[in-house]
Amino acid sequence: MFTALRTQLQGAASEFAGGPDALEGILLGMVDDVDRAVREPLEIFPVCHHSPASALAMARRLREKQPKVVYLELCEDMAPLLTELRNCRLPVAVQAFAGEIDGFPQEWAPLSVVAPITEASAEYQAIAYALDTPGVELVLVDRSSDHVFQWDRANTSEAAETDGSPAEAEGAPKSEEAALHGEAVGVEIGDLRPRFAELEEHLLRHGKVRHWSEWWHQYVEVPLGDSDHDTYRQVMFLIGSLFRRLAPGDGSRVRVDEDRERYMWTRMREHLEATGTDPEDCLYVCGAFHAASRVEEFGVHGRSGAFAISPRTATTWQYGLIPSSHAAIEAQFGLAAGSVSIAATTWQKSLTRTRVRPYRLEGQAGARKSRAKKALPAGSAAQAPATDRLTGFLHQPPVLDSLDEAELLGWSVDIVRAARRNGYLASTADAIAVFETSILLAGMRDRAKPTPYDFQDAAVTCIEKDSVPGRRDVRRLVEIMMGGDRIGQVGYEALPPLARDVYDRLEPLGLKLEQRGVQRALLDIAGRPELEACSDVLWMLRRLMPAAAARPIMGERRLGERSIQESWDLALGTHQRALIELGYEGVSLEQVLEQRLRREAYGPRATTAGVLAAVEDTLLYLRSGRLSDELGTHALKVLAAERSVDGAPEVLRRARALLAYYRTSRPELPAWIESFVKTGYAHYCTLLPTAFRDEDATVGQVAAMLGFLFSMESLALSLGCDRTQLELAVAQSHPDDPSKTALLWAAQVQLGTLSRTELRSRCAELLDNPLVVPSYPRYLNGFVHALEPVPGLADVVVEAVSNAFGRLPDAVLLPWLPLLITTLRKGAADLAPLLIREAGRIFPGRLPALDAWIPPWRMPQEDPFATSRAQRTATAPMGAALLAARPATCDAVAELLGCEDGWQQHDAPARPGAPLLSAHPATCDAVAELLGCDGGWAAAGDTAVAGAALTLRHPATAEALEPLLADR
């Protein structure tokens, strides 16, 4: 059939190459591929993904041939979802999703495969025809979603590349709509793009275009738009064979391509044998790249039994429809920005020009009501013998479309109007310039009629001067004007149960949540108590979905608190994909949230702070005491296994919040929180000496450890912990860092082993030492962090900072001041307000009072023991005046204790002293010896204070005890 074409190509190869060589083999091999595909009894219909020419040819052929079976190159496990397309507004994507995997590496999870479908695509025409025509069967024959990842297990990046998901698209827009498919691997029908980089560069350079999408539109879409069926098939076979034979020698990619072709032909032969269908009554829709296949399994009479289809893994796949968009398709499949929108516009123009009636699913949004379908007439599938159409197509000169001035003028006026609305200073002169420049660019590129790409370049050149005044540039405005980034929507009936449940539970809000964009929801919970259930749903959506899907404007949810009024910005329609993918994890929000909290708590990288956060979320959103107790018990195990203090600040914050919540909401603390306090007390006491010495442990983390120990000490001691363990841990701590040293001093003050007077003297010594002054801000950093475990030291910290400003000279203070500010801001920004409040309490509030103001730490300090001794010396001998005045009380106590000696009478003044110590002087002698007091007995006169026998016998002993008592 192609003898003449073979002869011409052989002569051309000999003339250009100087004899038979590889070029001749390639050219003749391409003709052989076309001949083989055309002669196949099962009609092969080659297509290109999202090609208006392919969709137009498909609609024509379906109405002419009326096949009984349509084999479609699409993942075979996605077949049950195709009937739900009638409940959606295109473009949408069929998705296979696996959150929990079995048989693949865990780092691959989650697995996601999407197949986007637009109205201007050949696969949609085939699906609509098969689903709405009685007696027609649609069979998906491509590998399953499981095999997409199974065959590319060695290299996941090859999987994405094989299925048409390049690393970076040509000018792909980085927008929210471009990310509608997420990280899913995309599968498409007809990945027609040269895999030989030099070939693509050659085509773009000689075609005078900027990217591949423009070349395809100019040299394939336009010529094939009005061609007949045989010409269309043969040209597409030829292009597929060309790209296949000039593909680089990537063994893994070629292997996957050939395995897919073997898979599809094996499935088709199995179906033909099982049903007994005549191949003449079938239509095989596949990409042109796979239509020119050379595998031995090709055709209904190809080799059988040699290719074994591997079984699927144990991974459980879930299926659904997610919204897609033109920008998402362009970004995922490496198309130029705006190319899919231009294809949609071209599709509508082609329908108007050719009057071809396309297929659309019944009940689809925007579809016209069609008449009832009739059964297929007998013998309507007969196929006429094919003839050579390639020779004539390749010899005919390119048809130059005449200039449509009205269309181009309308484009020019519309883009100027859109530019003015978006802040550009465009005028009528710019419209004229865009019109003329479009014609000029088209002429420079050897075409009479400017394409949308020529017009786009002209608009950018003439309108976009120096900068973009608004959010959209001129290139994006042209894309919107040419059709815009159409975004699909999944209908209510096609949503998973969880998504439908969310819409039903939020129905009292009275909003159209399925619409895109942001909507404001006002909840007066106090006036309408039924809205509290809506509030619970919104807070769970806030926890599970992207932040922009449900954003609270007014109201908050904290432990022990509930808002009486809330205000929300909702964009569930914009984030419909995320809501649908939640439906793959469970049937209700509560179930999904519980599963996620368990995964976070029991995961291999779970930390104590993370588990406590899960416990808090359980109480906030689920109000489940059972789950919170379970996760809290698990937090004990995680805490005991940790050997670092990285999460100490977060553990302290969340433990305090949970403890406060349980104390105010329950009659008694749960057992797990008591065990957590006991375990945490012992755990941090053990790690404290190491943390003080560890260079990787920050001062904030060590301060959080001390904060946990000091703030929960009373509860821990009541539960059986030993305070000696904390004292020993502090005594064994010997830090080298100045900030940690200051933190240790604060801990010693809290424990009572260091007095405030000694702490002040140490701070003064630091300022007196010139070698230490440069590091003084680091000491202050430690003191500020010490306010977390010891908030009572705020006055000492204010005093330390004030002394630095008062004593340091300007030559030292001015260079040192920026270091102080940056140190405090970086290391203790959250504790600075406490320091500022204390300074405001100490310093005068008005400027005139500052001159006469004396700092509290400079005022003379009175000795309370010295004052007491002076008062006791000056007064007369004191007795038990109260007991003497009320002897009945003493008699009652004596009778209760069984004392019958009665009152003792003294003629002389009452002898001061303690009769017990006088009767047993050895006790005083032992205490005096222990304290190192060598003074003997002192003579007790009549003026001695009554009841101070120890002072009478050993006055030096009493003097030694006074400082200890003062510190207490």
Secondary structure by P-SEA (a helix, b strand, c coil): caaaaaaaaaaaaaaaaccccaaaaaaaaaaaaaaaaaacccbbbbbccccaaaaaaaaaaaaaccccbbbbcccccccccccccccccccccbbbbbccccccccccccbbbbbbbccccaaaaaaaaaaacccbbbbbcccccccccccccccaaaaaaaaccccccccccccccccccccbbbbbccccccccaaaaaaaaaaaccccaaaaaacccccccccccaaaaaaaaaaaaaaaaaacccaaaaaaaaaaaaaaaaaaaaaaaaaccccccccccccccccccccccccccccccccbbbbbbccbbbbbbbbbbcaaaaaaaaccccaaaaaaaaaaaaaaaaacbbbbbccccccccccccccccccccccccccccaaaaaaaccbbbbccaaaaaaaaaaaaaaaaaaacccccaaaaaaaaaaaaaaaaaaccccccaaaaaaaaaaccccccccccccaaaaaaaaaccbbbbbbccccccaaaaaaaaaacccccccccccbbbbbbcccccccaaaaaaaaaaaaacccccccccccccccccccccbbbbbcccccaaaaaaaaaaacccaaaaaaaaaaaaaacccccaaaaaaaaaaaacccccaaaaaaaaaaaaaaaaacccccaaaaaaaaaaaaaaaaaaccccccaaaaaaaaaaaaaaaaaaaaaaacccccaaaaaaaaaaaaaaaaaaaaacccaaaaaaaaaacccccaaaaaaaaaaaaaaccccaaaaaaaaaaaaaccccccaaaaaaaaaaaaccccccaaaaaaaaaaaaaacccaaaaaaaaaaaaaaaaaccccaaaaaaaaaaaccccccccccccccccccccccaaaaaaaaaaacccccaaaaaacaaaaaaaaaaacccccbbbbccccccccaaaaacaaaaaaaaaaacccccccccccccccccccccccaaaaaaaaaaaaac
